[in-house]
Amino acid sequence: LEDRQALAPSGIVLYGESIGGGVAVELAASLSREGRSPFALVLEVPFTSLVDLGRLYYPFVPVDFLLKDRFLNSEKIRDVRAPLLVVNGDRDEIIPFQQGPKLFEMAGEPKNYIKIPGGDHNNLHRNGLQEYVLEFLSGIPSGDWDNGDSEISQ
C-alpha cells in the first residue's frame, strides 16, 4: 500500500482474524517500533500465541521446539502503538475465549474490547461484528489518538 497507493501506515487499518491475527500483530508491532504506527489494529478471535494453542490441543507434542511460526502475540502486543479493538465470542470452539481478554489486558492504550455473547469462531459477522468495527473506527480521532481510552462490552 505504501508503494502502490502512496499510503502511509497511519492511514491503514490492520485487520487480523484468527491465525491472521498473528500476522497483523507482528506487522503492527514492527511498524510501531519504526515509529510508523498504523491507524488501528483490529483483532477478531485472537490468541495469545500459537505455542499456547499447540500446548492445549497437543499436550503430548513438544510444540515449543516444533513450531517455526510461533506467533507470540502476547509478547508483541506491547509494542503496538495504535488504537486496538479485540473482538471475540464467548462460545468459540477453536480458540479458548480467555485468550482474547488476556491479550487485550497485555496491550497498551488506547484499546477497546467487545465480547459477543453466543458468538463462536465463525459467526461473529452474524452477531453485529461489522457495526462494532465501524463504530470503533469512527470513534478514532484523526490526529492525536494516544489520549483516547474507552472500553466497549456487549
Summary of the structure (lengths in Angstrom):
residues: 154
radius of gyration: 15.4
end to end distance: 33.6
largest distance: 49.1
contacts: 476
relative contact order: 0.16
helix: 40%
strand: 14%
